[in-house]
Each structure stands twice: as C-alpha cells, then as structure tokens.
Amino acid sequence: ISEALELTNPVDDQTQKASARIEYGGALVQANLAYNGSFYRNRESSTTLEQPFDSFGLIPIPLARLSQPPDNDWNNVRADVAVNMPLRSRVTSVFSWSRSTQNDALLPPTIQSGTLGTTDLADWNTTAALSTRTAHARVDQTLVDVHLHTNPWRPLHLRGGIRFLDRETRTNYIALNPLTKQYGYIVEDAGWASITSPDFLGFYQPGVLGSSWRWRNMPFGESRLRYDLGATLAIPWRTSFDVLLQREDVDRDVSERRETSERSVTVSANSRGLDFATARISYTYLTRDGSDIDYGIYSQYETSSFSGFVPQFPTGEPAWNLQQLVRPDVADLKAQRWNGRLILSLGSHSDLNFTGRIRSDDYASQYGLRSNRVRDLQAEWTVQPSPKLFASAFFSLGSQRRNMG
C-alpha cells in the first residue's frame, strides 16, 4: 500500500540577526572587519500525526511524530585587506571564519508503546534510549583568499592567487541505546516493522539476515585548495585576449574517492571593434583525476561492518556502489567548453543578443554517466522606444545527449 501524505507544519519561530563593521581607507591600505550573526529559534520542536500512514486500518500505529527545524546559531567574522603596490599592482586578501551550531534537545526514537516481537517499545520511547540528550552539532568553515593584480605595462594585466576553503563537520552522533545496548535508531513511527516483521525495527540484531542499519553520523567535511594564474592583453581596435590557468585540489573526509585534482585552461577574446557590436568567445579545456577508489568506504557507518553480522545473501551483502560506478563530480573527466556572445545595437532603442554554448564531457567510468553533450543557442531582441513602452522576443534552441553505461 502506498499513500501520499501532505501535512501542515506548525510555524512559531523567530530569527534574530546581528552585524557590526569597521572600515579603514588610506592611500596605501584599505581594510574592513565585519561580524555577522544569525540566531534561529523554533518554539515547535515536533509535529504529532494521528493515523498518518494508513487509511485502511492495516497498520497498528495510532500516532507518529516528525521533528521540526531545530534552534541553531551562525556566527561569522570576515576581514578584507587591500594593499596598493608599485607598478600599478594591488594585493587583495580575504579571511573569513564561520561557525554553525545546533544543540537542540533530541526527541525519543519513537512514541509507540507495546511490543513488537520480543522488543518492548518502552525501551525506546523515552530520552533514556538516546546516547546523548542534545545534538552537539557543529560546522566550522574557514576561507583564505589572496590575489595579486599587476599592470606593469599598460596593455598587459597579470593576476594570480590562491584560495583555501575548509569545512569541518562535528556531528559525531552514535546511535546506541544505553537501555538495551543495541546500535541503530528505531523506525517504528514509520510503521516498517508493523507491516513487515520485527526484523525491520531499525536497530542491529545479531544473527538476523541483512540487519544493516546506520549507527553513526557520516562527516561531510572537505577542504579545497585552488590556484589560478591569468593574463589579459589589450590590443588596438578595442580588443583583448585573456588566458586563465586554474587548478583545484579537493580532499574529502568521506567519499569513494577522497582526493581529486582538477586542472583547466581558458582562453577568450573580447572585441568592441565595431561601434554597433560587442563580441566574446571563450574556450575551456578541463581534466580531472584523483586517488584510488574505495567502493566500501561507507560500510563503516553501517552495522554490516560489525563482527557477527550475517549477510542477507550467501554471496554477501549488496554492494554500496556498483563496481566501477563513480559519481560524476569525482570521476575522471576530460571536458571542453565553448561559449560565445554577440550583441548588436540596432539603433538607439533596440538590441539583438545571440548566445551560444557547446559542452562536451567524457567520464572515465564504465558504469553510470559516461559522456554528456550539450548545445544551446539563444537569441533575444529588445526594444524600448520610450520609458513607457518596452517589448522583447526570445528564442532558444537546445539539445542534450547523455551516454549511460
């Protein structure tokens, strides 16, 4: 039996924001220091539903409970500093640190009572069934960005920089019931065990086939280090050429591919050589590779990693990832990007814009997404003969082809 449930959540919350800023400006140095904070409070911690999942009387669950968004705080400190240097050079730097916290009181795993099989739900419907009474959740994020811009020769502009972004997550909740010494989090408010069997209560049961459940939080922190180096050369006829080299290294706390390195080169040309037209075209070539792939990295967060676990099938538990299936955002990649724009001025009151895009992505994956091809063309005409009258027309043509394995 499958049903769709729509419900109205109670709303009784408030958000308070605070900010402060100090600035300094001089001929050599410009700087500012800012603080921002956001504090959310929700007076409704949960919503209780009557007979939520069954209109035929087949599921013996009189009530169920859903949690509401918890109280949380966000604090951020940011400093910006710019220094003027010789040879028309300028160094800009940004430092930002923020902390997000959530320490709301946790709800008991269930509000049901009675027994299912040999399980007494009284051991699960109070806060004594929780390994900790509050969330103790925290996310810290640090950003450091330093760039140098220099113009030693009027037609030539050079730039280079480094950007470091680190996100650390601290949500180390372990689902262990101190009363029963069992790992997992009971899911009876969703009615699983009522309509299947007590084996699907949501906690680890040694000897039960396939008793695999999440027993601790998975950290989603990562750090990103990006380098870039670019040059812009201006030539007569109001035309310029630009080259940009970039590299980004990513280190993830938990992923089937923990480390990846992405490199790209972009060349572009811009021209306003004709009074009635502006044109831009760019091309990017991008590659990505990374560390070895560990298809079983996520099993450490499931009870299937416990000693004494009995697989559901004689050949073992189903794999977390299909062998050689890697998410596109971490898979090996060779890609090309073409982008173009032409803006025509049709008199003093009208413009005609053309935009085109070609994208070609090839992933080194035997399964999943193997390639992606995108082609787009857009045209827009606008006219405004007077402040009170405006008209426009838009045309778009696009195609996409995805090759899946």
Beta strands, then each sheet from edge to edge (+ up, - down):
strand 1: 13-25
strand 2: 29-42
strand 3: 46-50
strand 4: 63-67
strand 5: 72-85
strand 6: 89-102
strand 7: 115-116
strand 8: 119-120
strand 9: 137-153
strand 10: 156-170
strand 11: 176-177
strand 12: 182-183
strand 13: 222-235
strand 14: 239-252
strand 15: 259-271
strand 16: 277-290
strand 17: 333-345
strand 18: 350-363
strand 19: 369-386
strand 20: 389-404
sheet 1: 1+ 2- 5+ 6- 9+ 10- 13+ 14- 15+ 16- 17+ 18- 19+ 20-
sheet 2: 3+ 4-
sheet 3: 7+ 8-
sheet 4: 11+ 12-
end
